[in-house]
Each structure stands twice: as C-alpha cells, then as structure tokens.
Amino acid sequence: MTHIIVNVIYFLTMILLLVATVWIVFSLLRSTLFGHAPFIPVMDHAIDPILSELDLGQDSLFIEIGCGNGKVLVAATQKFPQTKMIGIEHDLVPYFIARFNTRKLPNVSIVRQNFFSYDFSKATHLFAYLLPGVMDDLGGKLDRELQPGTILVSCDFKISRKQPLRIVTVSAKKSDLAKNLFIYKW
Ligand SMILES: C[S@@+](CC[C@H](N)C(=O)[O-])C[C@H]1O[C@@H](n2cnc3c(N)ncnc32)[C@H](O)[C@@H]1O
C-alpha cells in the first residue's frame, strides 16, 4: 500500500513539474511566438542616452512599454528618484524578475498586462524597445491616447508613418543591438 502511495505522489509530482516547465517556457517565448517582441534587455551603452532624452521631472509619469526585467526603470530611478514610473510586461518570467528588481523602489509599479490593452493617456514620457511592426501597431493607439507634449523614446525601431523629433545615434558598432533612439513628441 505504501509503495502505491509513493508511486502516485511521484507520478503527480512529475506531472506538476511538466506542467510548470511548459508554462514557464510558453510564458518566456510568448512574445517571440506571437511576434510582439522577445525579452531582450536593452544594452548598457544605451541607458544613459535614453535617460538624458527622457529628462524626467517630479511631476512626470514615465511608462515603459514592455519593461522586461526592469533594467531601465531601475536605472531611471537612480537618476530620477522622485518620478512615478510604471512598467508594463505580460510575459511571466520577465514580469517576476522586474518585480524582484524593483521591489525596493516605492516610485515603481510593475503591471502584468498586454500593453495593447493598457491606457497610456496619463503618461508624460514613454520608453519602448520592441520591434518595427509592433511600433507601427502601437502608433495609432498612442495617437488616440497620448496628451500633447508626451515624449516617446523608442530604441532602434521607429513608427514608420510618424516623423521623429530627432534620431540619436548611441552606437555605430555593427555588433551592437541598440544603435539609434527615435524621439517622438505628440
Ligand atoms: C526587447 S524586450 C525590452 C525589455 C526592456 N524594455 C529593456 O529595454 O530592457 C521587449 C519586452 O516587451 C515585452 N512585451 C512584448 N509584447 C508585449 C505586450 N504585448 N504586452 C506587454 N509586454 C510585451 C516582452 O515580453 C519583453 O520583455
């Protein structure tokens, strides 16, 4: 009898582990599989130029569209500790890492949500590091929701039908992923 109970517990544990593994892998790859933008943290050399372009103030509301592991929010808090910041992330693994990395930052909230269903109307500053198609899909939504004067810094990918205020080159190295920042103002 004990032998059967041990086998049943072993079997159930294996099933649970399998389900958890599939869930974590699916969650990690969801953005990649569905073409939204995979979890690739922005390279370090781009951080300072991103923060300089954002130039946040005490009354700003900074929202990161797809915040990954929260790396930009952590760096932004070091430079602008008074600014309220929100990171939107729908993939489970980066979401939990971002929650952990920002756990001691009272000015930062991480929201687990698809950013296509998030209301950006209160944002004053935005940062995105996504994909060209995603930026184009987001463009119309941002046009409808953003207040005049809102700034968007987009790393490497532009909104093709919108004229950027300026383009800032952050690296000319072929091997670097983050090369340009597209600065938009509504
Ligand atoms: C290229 S990574 C950039 C992460 C972070 N912004 C950075 O620069 O380090 C893009 C992130 O956006 C997230 N993402 C992609 N599509 C999303 C969606 N529709 N809603 C919420 N998050 C999304 C991905 O899970 C991924 O973590």
The ligand as an SDF file (V2000), in Angstrom:
LIG
                    3D

 27 29  0  0  0  0  0  0  0  0999 V2000
   13.0730   43.6900  -26.3430 C   0  0  0  0  0  0  0  0  0  0  0  0
   12.3840   43.4560  -24.7090 S   0  0  0  0  0  0  0  0  0  0  0  0
   12.8120   45.0070  -23.9640 C   0  0  0  0  0  0  0  0  0  0  0  0
   12.7460   44.9740  -22.4670 C   0  0  0  0  0  0  0  0  0  0  0  0
   13.0730   46.3220  -21.7900 C   0  0  0  0  0  0  0  0  0  0  0  0
   12.2100   47.3610  -22.3000 N   0  0  0  0  0  0  0  0  0  0  0  0
   14.5060   46.7200  -21.9960 C   0  0  0  0  0  0  0  0  0  0  0  0
   14.7260   47.6140  -22.8320 O   0  0  0  0  0  0  0  0  0  0  0  0
   15.4010   46.1570  -21.3610 O   0  0  0  0  0  0  0  0  0  0  0  0
   10.6120   43.6340  -25.0170 C   0  0  0  0  0  0  0  0  0  0  0  0
    9.7480   43.2670  -23.8350 C   0  0  0  0  0  0  0  0  0  0  0  0
    8.3890   43.5890  -24.1430 O   0  0  0  0  0  0  0  0  0  0  0  0
    7.5540   42.5400  -23.6670 C   0  0  0  0  0  0  0  0  0  0  0  0
    6.3290   42.5200  -24.4810 N   0  0  0  0  0  0  0  0  0  0  0  0
    6.2510   42.2040  -25.7910 C   0  0  0  0  0  0  0  0  0  0  0  0
    4.9830   42.3150  -26.2240 N   0  0  0  0  0  0  0  0  0  0  0  0
    4.2480   42.7030  -25.1450 C   0  0  0  0  0  0  0  0  0  0  0  0
    2.8680   43.0080  -24.9640 C   0  0  0  0  0  0  0  0  0  0  0  0
    2.0010   42.9250  -25.9730 N   0  0  0  0  0  0  0  0  0  0  0  0
    2.4600   43.4130  -23.7400 N   0  0  0  0  0  0  0  0  0  0  0  0
    3.3460   43.5100  -22.6990 C   0  0  0  0  0  0  0  0  0  0  0  0
    4.6650   43.2310  -22.8160 N   0  0  0  0  0  0  0  0  0  0  0  0
    5.1140   42.8310  -24.0310 C   0  0  0  0  0  0  0  0  0  0  0  0
    8.3790   41.2790  -23.8500 C   0  0  0  0  0  0  0  0  0  0  0  0
    7.9270   40.2370  -23.0190 O   0  0  0  0  0  0  0  0  0  0  0  0
    9.7720   41.7820  -23.4990 C   0  0  0  0  0  0  0  0  0  0  0  0
   10.0560   41.6240  -22.1340 O   0  0  0  0  0  0  0  0  0  0  0  0
  1  2  1  0
  2  3  1  0
  2 10  1  0
  3  4  1  0
  4  5  1  0
  5  6  1  0
  5  7  1  0
  7  8  2  0
  7  9  1  0
 10 11  1  0
 11 12  1  0
 11 26  1  0
 12 13  1  0
 13 14  1  0
 13 24  1  0
 14 15  1  0
 14 23  1  0
 15 16  2  0
 16 17  1  0
 17 18  1  0
 17 23  2  0
 18 19  1  0
 18 20  2  0
 20 21  1  0
 21 22  2  0
 22 23  1  0
 24 25  1  0
 24 26  1  0
 26 27  1  0
M  CHG  2   2   1   9  -1
M  END
$$$$
